[in-house]
Amino acid sequence: MWTFFGLDEQYKEFIYEECFQLKYYGGWSFFETYNLPVQVRRWFLERLVKQKEEENKAAENADRSSRGHTHDFK
């Protein structure tokens, strides 16, 4: 339910979650993230997700590679 004088609690929670993610993973301040235009904030969040996915994939590949070489040691 939207209120005339502000945002509803669910939408506020969504905004705070976005701010938390950028603060926790990106080191941004709350005020920096809160004051970003919505489209810019969403771009940074999407880019952060892409970066984390790439890092996870690289870590998985490195783990697989290191496991494949353990049989070479005697």
N, C-alpha and C positions, 0 to 999 in steps of 0.2 A: 504494500500500500504506500503510495507516494503522499507526502504531506506538502501542504502549501508553503510552509516556512522552512523547508530543508529536506535533506535526504532521509529516506527511511533507514532503519537500523541495519537491514540486510545489505544495502548498498554501501553504507559506511563500513561495515565489516569487510566487504570486498575491497574497498579502497585501502583500508588499513592492511589487509593481507598483501596487496601489491607493494605497499610501502615497506612492509616487513621484509619481503623477499629481496627488494633492492637494497635495503639496509643490511640485511644479514649476509647476502652473497656478494653484494657490490660495494659495500662500505659507504653508501650514500647516507645522508642525514634524513630524518623524517621530513623536515621542512623542504629539503630539495626535492624529494620524491612527491610530496603532497602538492607542491606548487607547479610541478611539470604539467604541461598540457596533456590531456588524457592520451592522445595519439602518440605522443613522444614517450610517455611512461610505458604504454603497451609495447612500443617498439623495443625499448630496452629490456622489458620482461621477456619478450619473444626471443630476442638475441641472447639473453642470459640462458634461456632454456636450450637454445641451439648450442651454445658454448659448452654447457654442462654435458649435453649428449655426446658431443665430440670428444670431450675429455674422458667420459666413461668408456666410449668405444676404444679410444687409444689405450686406456688402462687395461681393458679386457684383452686387446690384441697383444699388449706387452706381457700380460700374465700367461696367455696361451703360448707365446713364443718362449718364455722362460721355462714353462713346463715341458715343452718339447725338447729342450736342451738338457734337462736334468738327467736323461737316460745316457748321455754321453760321458758322464763322470763315473769313474770306477775307483 
